[in-house]
């Protein structure tokens, strides 16, 4: 089972008995997975979902309005998924329900009514929960952080964004294939959203994965940094050793002044040590910058020896 399905299963089991909360949640479901059909003079209200727990919840909600509710399953063998359709065939119940919800129909899709309702905190949460159950999804946090809800109409999408902003959750909005999609990519905000709709177990799982993932990333970052530093030290040491050996071959290390000769000999004996470590081996000890300065002098000597200019410049430079 995917993480998104697991969240929906948990949320779909939240018990709701208050009729106003049921109406608010149905409003969110209408905006995301609902449709109205006209058969003769009869109105049919239909919901479609791929999640069986969501289908059962919608069926239970509609039963509070009428007994004339039917559920059907259509199998998609290619995608290996079932599509559940829950329909309310009682025209009177459909009209009664549509009179109570604050989602209306515009050009065969549901949109926000012109007059925005004043919702309680619980009713806001119920509406948000309905939107998520209808067309929401959240990616497994082990892979990436991504959450989205798809709307046919911009009105409900904007309304949901207004509600979420009250809880300091500010999703992005984009248009994809003529549908409006609100999304979150920040782990903290996704966690806040899951908490808002009552998915407490999923929040704990999400946060556990998030902590482990961040720890792993931090460890990898430190390892990569240490590896890079080690490679830098090794490569720098190799260049320094090559310069010192070349100097020894051409003019001998005894021709160097005491400070340079001392550092050169220590580098030959401690080829994997850092400049700071070499500085600590000297008596008296010197800092990393002082050792680096002497190494630069040795590099300049080696460069002059290779170019044949050492004899002309050593009295001026060294």
TIVEX-55022 format. One line per 2 residues: number of its first residue (from 1); their letters; for each residue x, y, z of C-alpha. Coordinates in pm, 1 decimal, decimal comma, padded with zeros to 6 digits. Layout:
NUM> a> X:Y:Z | ...
This chain:
1> xx> 00000,0:00000,0:00000,0 | 00130,4:00344,9:-00091,8
3> xx> 00186,7:00611,7:00173,7 | -00090,8:00820,7:00018,3
5> xx> -00339,8:00531,5:00039,9 | -00236,1:00467,9:00399,1
7> xx> -00309,4:00829,7:00490,5 | -00650,2:00814,6:00322,3
9> xx> -00735,1:00490,7:00500,4 | -00657,1:00652,9:00834,5
11> xx> -00848,2:00974,9:00760,6 | -01147,4:00788,3:00616,9
13> xx> -01191,5:00611,5:00951,3 | -01234,2:00935,5:01147,9
15> xx> -01582,6:00920,6:01297,7 | -01814,5:01210,1:01215,9
17> xx> -02173,4:01228,1:01341,5 | -02241,0:01601,5:01337,6
19> xx> -02450,3:01681,5:01028,0 | -02272,8:02014,3:00970,0
21> xx> -01934,8:01840,1:00962,7 | -02070,8:01579,2:00722,1
23> xx> -02200,1:01859,3:00499,3 | -01860,4:02033,8:00507,1
25> xx> -01674,9:01715,0:00419,3 | -01920,3:01634,1:00138,4
27> xx> -01862,0:01987,2:00006,0 | -01490,2:01908,4:-00021,8
29> xx> -01567,2:01574,6:-00186,3 | -01804,8:01738,8:-00434,4
31> xx> -01535,1:01987,0:-00535,4 | -01283,2:01712,3:-00607,4
33> xx> -01455,9:01388,7:-00710,0 | -01827,9:01466,8:-00742,2
35> xx> -02055,2:01492,5:-01047,0 | -02423,0:01558,6:-01119,2
37> xx> -02607,0:01367,2:-01390,3 | -02955,8:01421,5:-01527,1
39> xx> -03151,1:01109,0:-01622,0 | -03488,7:01212,3:-01753,8
41> xx> -03629,0:01432,8:-01479,8 | -03418,6:01270,6:-01208,1
43> xx> -03101,7:01415,5:-01061,0 | -02822,0:01174,1:-00974,9
45> xx> -02528,3:01270,2:-00754,5 | -02220,2:01055,7:-00814,4
47> xx> -01874,4:01027,9:-00659,5 | -01574,9:00839,5:-00801,9
49> xx> -01269,1:00719,2:-00613,7 | -01001,1:00451,1:-00630,1
51> xx> -00977,7:00412,8:-00253,5 | -01218,6:00159,8:-00095,2
53> xx> -01208,6:00330,6:00245,7 | -01308,8:00662,0:00089,7
55> xx> -01584,6:00486,6:-00105,9 | -01727,3:00336,8:00215,0
57> xx> -01715,7:00677,2:00385,1 | -01902,5:00849,2:00101,0
59> xx> -02159,7:00565,6:00094,6 | -02216,3:00607,0:00469,6
61> xx> -02252,4:00984,2:00440,2 | -02504,2:00963,8:00154,5
63> xx> -02707,0:00706,8:00348,9 | -02779,3:00978,0:00605,5
65> xx> -02974,4:01161,4:00332,5 | -03148,0:00869,9:00160,6
67> xx> -03153,0:00492,6:00135,2 | -03147,0:00514,6:-00244,1
69> xx> -02767,1:00489,9:-00265,5 | -02576,2:00241,4:-00478,5
71> xx> -02208,0:00153,2:-00508,0 | -02043,0:-00011,2:-00807,0
73> xx> -01690,7:-00129,3:-00889,1 | -01519,1:-00108,0:-01222,7
75> xx> -01193,5:-00298,7:-01262,1 | -00902,3:-00163,6:-01459,6
77> xx> -00694,1:-00472,2:-01535,7 | -00428,6:-00271,1:-01716,7
79> xx> -00354,9:-00045,4:-01418,1 | -00453,2:-00317,0:-01167,3
81> xx> -00683,0:-00072,9:-00989,6 | -01049,4:-00064,5:-00898,6
83> xx> -01263,8:00242,2:-00950,9 | -01552,6:00282,6:-00711,1
85> xx> -01863,1:00479,4:-00801,9 | -02113,2:00579,7:-00532,0
87> xx> -02440,1:00733,2:-00652,0 | -02738,5:00897,0:-00483,7
89> xx> -03049,5:00840,4:-00700,4 | -03306,5:01014,6:-00480,3
91> xx> -03374,2:01345,7:-00659,8 | -03532,5:01504,7:-00352,8
93> xx> -03231,6:01403,4:-00138,9 | -02992,3:01533,1:-00404,8
95> xx> -03164,4:01873,6:-00408,9 | -03175,4:01880,6:-00030,2
97> xx> -02805,9:01803,2:-00010,6 | -02710,3:02060,1:-00274,1
99> xx> -02910,8:02324,0:-00087,8 | -02702,2:02264,0:00223,2
101> xx> -02351,6:02240,1:00077,0 | -02163,5:02552,3:-00028,2
103> xx> -02040,5:02404,7:-00352,6 | -02251,4:02473,4:-00660,7
105> xx> -02236,4:02354,0:-01020,7 | -02101,3:02561,8:-01306,4
107> xx> -02058,1:02419,2:-01656,1 | -02080,3:02061,3:-01532,1
109> xx> -01813,1:02106,6:-01267,1 | -01849,8:02207,4:-00904,7
111> xx> -01744,1:02553,1:-00799,4 | -01763,5:02765,6:-00487,2
113> xx> -02095,9:02932,7:-00419,7 | -02094,9:03311,1:-00461,7
115> xx> -02169,4:03359,8:-00095,1 | -01885,7:03214,9:00112,1
117> xx> -02000,4:03040,8:00428,9 | -01876,4:03120,0:00777,8
119> xx> -01732,4:02794,4:00899,1 | -01627,5:02684,3:01244,1
121> xx> -01276,4:02547,8:01292,9 | -01407,8:02190,1:01281,8
123> xx> -01608,0:02260,4:00965,8 | -01297,3:02404,3:00798,4
125> xx> -01102,1:02091,5:00886,2 | -01386,2:01875,7:00753,8
127> xx> -01388,5:02063,0:00420,9 | -01009,8:02027,7:00388,7
129> xx> -01037,8:01657,8:00477,2 | -01303,1:01608,8:00208,0
131> xx> -01086,6:01776,7:-00055,4 | -00793,7:01551,8:00029,7
133> xx> -01001,1:01233,4:00030,8 | -01153,4:01331,0:-00303,3
135> xx> -00841,4:01393,6:-00511,7 | -00543,1:01442,0:-00283,2
137> xx> -00216,1:01254,0:-00279,6 | 00107,3:01265,9:-00082,4
139> xx> 00431,6:01109,7:-00200,7 | 00623,4:00865,1:00016,5
141> xx> 00858,2:01093,2:00216,4 | 01139,1:00839,4:00176,2
143> xx> 01151,6:00942,4:-00191,5 | 01058,7:01310,3:-00198,2
145> xx> 00833,5:01567,6:-00034,5 | 00529,3:01638,4:-00249,6
147> xx> 00160,0:01684,7:-00174,7 | -00119,1:01785,8:-00411,2
149> xx> -00496,5:01814,8:-00453,7 | -00659,7:01842,5:-00797,4
151> xx> -00967,4:02054,1:-00876,5 | -01179,3:02086,0:-01189,3
153> xx> -01259,5:02447,8:-01102,7 | -01046,6:02728,0:-00960,5
155> xx> -01310,4:02852,9:-00715,4 | -01285,4:02564,1:-00465,5
157> xx> -00906,1:02556,4:-00511,2 | -00879,7:02921,9:-00410,5
159> xx> -01116,3:02865,4:-00119,2 | -00909,2:02575,2:00009,7
161> xx> -00595,1:02789,0:-00017,3 | -00766,8:03060,9:00188,1
163> xx> -00853,8:02811,5:00461,2 | -00503,6:02664,4:00465,9
165> xx> -00349,3:03011,2:00492,6 | -00538,1:03051,7:00822,5
167> xx> -00318,4:02767,4:00951,3 | 00002,0:02915,2:00804,6
169> xx> 00001,0:02658,9:00522,9 | 00048,4:02835,4:00190,2
171> xx> 00045,9:02594,6:-00104,8 | 00133,9:02674,8:-00463,2
173> xx> -00123,3:02671,9:-00744,0 | -00065,9:02558,7:-01101,4
175> xx> -00266,6:02454,9:-01406,0 | -00210,0:02104,2:-01542,1
177> xx> -00411,8:01962,3:-01831,7 | -00702,2:02207,1:-01775,3
179> xx> -00716,2:02117,0:-01405,5 | -00615,2:02326,0:-01107,0
181> xx> -00358,8:02173,0:-00877,1 | -00254,4:02303,4:-00537,6
183> xx> 00068,9:02159,2:-00402,2 | 00316,5:02160,5:-00114,7
185> xx> 00684,6:02068,2:-00133,8 | 00802,6:02165,9:00215,5
187> xx> 00819,4:01870,1:00454,0 | 00714,8:02080,0:00752,9
189> xx> 00402,5:02213,8:00577,3 | 00302,0:01868,1:00453,0
191> xx> 00329,5:01743,9:00810,0 | 00115,3:02039,0:00925,2
193> xx> -00148,0:01952,6:00664,5 | -00164,6:01588,3:00772,2
195> xx> -00206,3:01702,7:01130,6 | -00482,4:01944,7:01025,7
197> xx> -00695,6:01667,6:00871,8 | -00647,0:01438,7:01171,8
199> xx> -00395,7:01189,4:01027,8 | -00202,4:01160,1:01357,0
201> xx> -00049,1:00816,4:01287,8 | 00061,2:00924,2:00941,4
203> xx> 00217,7:01238,7:01089,6 | 00428,5:01025,4:01324,8
205> xx> 00536,4:00798,9:01038,8 | 00608,2:01100,3:00817,6
207> xx> 00816,6:01269,2:01088,5 | 01009,2:00948,8:01167,8
209> xx> 01099,3:00904,6:00802,0 | 01183,8:01273,4:00776,4
211> xx> 01419,3:01263,6:01078,1 | 01595,7:00948,5:00956,1
213> xx> 01622,4:01093,9:00605,6 | 01769,2:01421,7:00731,2
215> xx> 02014,6:01236,2:00956,2 | 02120,6:01020,0:00662,7
217> xx> 02161,5:01329,1:00443,7 | 02365,9:01502,0:00712,6
219> xx> 02590,2:01196,5:00752,6 | 02634,4:01171,6:00374,4
221> xx> 02710,8:01543,1:00359,4 | 02974,7:01510,5:00631,3
223> xx> 03125,4:01201,8:00469,2 | 03137,6:01375,1:00131,2
225> xx> 03295,9:01681,7:00289,8 | 03552,0:01473,1:00475,7
227> xx> 03627,1:01274,7:00160,1 | 03668,5:01594,8:-00038,5
229> xx> 03899,0:01739,2:00227,9 | 04099,4:01417,8:00241,4
231> xx> 04135,0:01410,8:-00137,8 | 04241,7:01773,4:-00128,7
233> xx> 04502,0:01698,8:00136,9 | 04631,2:01393,2:-00048,4
235> xx> 04652,3:01573,7:-00384,3 | 04815,7:01876,8:-00226,6
237> xx> 05059,6:01654,4:-00038,0 | 05156,9:01470,4:-00355,6
239> xx> 05233,6:01798,2:-00532,5 | 05437,1:01918,0:-00235,6
241> xx> 05633,4:01592,0:-00213,0 | 05708,7:01601,8:-00585,9
243> xx> 05837,3:01959,5:-00556,1 | 06053,1:01873,0:-00254,0
245> xx> 06198,5:01564,6:-00423,4 | 06277,0:01770,1:-00733,0
247> xx> 06450,9:02034,8:-00521,0 | 06650,9:01764,7:-00342,4
249> xx> 06752,3:01614,6:-00675,3 | 06858,3:01943,8:-00834,1
251> xx> 07023,8:02139,3:-00550,7 | 06980,3:01926,9:-00236,5
253> xx> 06764,3:02015,9:00064,1 | 07070,2:02132,7:00257,1
255> xx> 07087,2:02433,3:00025,5 | 06756,5:02558,8:00170,7
257> xx> 06733,8:02782,0:00474,3 | 06652,4:02609,2:00802,1
259> xx> 06280,9:02696,3:00807,9 | 06215,1:02563,2:00458,4
261> xx> 06436,1:02256,3:00505,9 | 06259,7:02167,6:00832,6
263> xx> 05915,0:02180,3:00673,0 | 06035,3:01991,6:00362,7
265> xx> 06177,5:01703,7:00569,2 | 05860,5:01678,5:00779,8
267> xx> 05646,5:01664,7:00465,7 | 05855,7:01379,2:00323,5
269> xx> 05817,8:01183,5:00646,9 | 05446,6:01262,8:00694,3
271> xx> 05293,4:01252,0:00347,0 | 04933,3:01204,5:00461,3
273> xx> 04937,8:01474,2:00730,6 | 04758,0:01805,6:00700,9
275> xx> 04940,4:02137,7:00713,8 | 04808,3:02191,3:01064,2
277> xx> 04952,7:01853,9:01172,8 | 05290,4:01941,2:01025,3
279> xx> 05283,7:02275,0:01207,6 | 05224,3:02089,5:01535,5
281> xx> 05530,0:01868,7:01472,5 | 05762,3:02169,8:01459,9
283> xx> 05940,7:02304,2:01767,3 | 05821,8:02562,9:01836,5
285> xx> 05483,1:02489,7:01680,4 | 05351,1:02711,7:01403,9
287> xx> 05005,2:02756,4:01255,0 | 04857,5:02623,4:00933,2
289> xx> 04899,7:02954,0:00748,4 | 05270,7:02969,9:00836,3
291> xx> 05325,7:02614,5:00708,4 | 05132,1:02698,5:00393,7
293> xx> 05352,4:03003,0:00338,6 | 05666,2:02787,9:00355,2
295> xx> 05513,8:02529,5:00119,8 | 05446,5:02808,9:-00131,0
297> xx> 05810,9:02910,2:-00109,4 | 05916,0:02551,2:-00181,5
299> xx> 05675,1:02543,7:-00478,5 | 05828,4:02865,5:-00614,7
301> xx> 06178,5:02719,5:-00586,9 | 06074,4:02400,9:-00768,6
303> xx> 05904,7:02608,1:-01039,3 | 06215,4:02820,6:-01092,0
305> xx> 06435,4:02510,5:-01103,7 | 06213,5:02354,5:-01369,4
307> xx> 06220,1:02672,4:-01577,7 | 06596,6:02726,6:-01536,5
309> xx> 06551,9:03066,5:-01368,0 | 06648,8:02965,3:-01015,1
311> xx> 07007,4:03087,0:-01043,5 | 06899,0:03432,0:-01161,0
313> xx> 06629,6:03495,0:-00897,6 | 06722,2:03304,0:-00582,2
315> xx> 06927,7:03584,9:-00430,2 | 06640,7:03829,3:-00484,9
317> xx> 06361,4:03601,1:-00384,9 | 06506,8:03358,1:-00129,9
